[in-house]
Amino acid sequence: MILDHIDKLGLPDEKVKTQFNGLRSLDYLAAGLKFLYEQVHRLETEIIGRLGNSKRVFIFGNAPEMQGINQDLVACAFHWYAVMVCNYVKIVGWLANNGDSSKAREYLKRVLPRVYLWRNKVAAHFAMIDPKKDDNPADLAKSIMFPISFDNDTFYADSLRIRMSTGSKKSTSRKDMRWSLTHTHRNLIPRYWPANTSKQQS
């Protein structure tokens, strides 16, 4: 059974029945990821229609084109998607590597490096509330700021950088976590759901 069509990772036929729960988890997570993608894609399409095809824009906060768009729910969709997609990818890595959690984590970090970081610093727990050694003051402050902006044709998480000064110490927030929910989902389709391409992108 093929789990990853790009890396050619799979589960031997004799193990499919013994991994029913893991495979069932992939099924319902895929349904949730598709649902979130469709919701955000619908809003993006509406905003693009308001902007027209010739404009390059960056919107953070309120703007006339955002009237009636519930950006709070878009932000929540990014939180939910990040947690679910990391679970999905990690289960694939775990199943394909005979239950090796270390290899599953490395696989996740390779397939979704930006989403994985954002999940760890924002979606699963705000860095401000659960700081790690690699978090500087700007990273901590940024973790609880509103995370979503609209750039050209899509919503992004973590587009802005902030700089802070505390006495003589200066810090700048990290720049390796910017990602788009809809672009990420479309990029994952040939890897995980190539047989359902039209359904996933509808």
QUIFENFEN-V167335 format. One line per field, one symbol per residue. ss: DSSP state (A for helix, B for strand, O for the rest). psi: psi as a letter, one per 20 degrees, with the letter a starting at -180 (. if undefined). burial: 1 if it has 16 or more other C-alpha atoms within 10 Angstrom, else 0. Layout:
ss=???
psi=???
burial=???
//
This chain:
ss=OBBBOOOOBBOOAAAAAAAAAAAAAAAAAAAAAAAAAAAAAAAAAAAAAAAOOOOOOBBOOOOAAAOOOOAAAAAAAAAAAAAAAAAAAAAAAAAAOOOOAAAAAAAAAAAOAAAAAAAAAAAOOOOOOOOOOOOOAAAAAAAOOOOBBBBOOBBBBOOOOOBBBBOOBBBBOOOOOOBOAAAAAAAAAAAAOAAAAAAAOO
psi=pphoigilqapqhiighikggghhghghhhggggggggghhggghgghhhhriippqopobqqhijpionhghgghhggggggghhgghhgghggikljohghgghgghghmgghgghghifghpphhhmqrhjprhhggghhjqpiprpofjqqqqlhqqqqqpncipqqpqqkkjpqpghggghhighghlhikghghj.
burial=0111000011100000000000100100110111011101101100100010000000010000010000100110111111111111111111111000001110111001111111111110111100000011111111100011110111111111000000000000110011111100110110111000000100
//
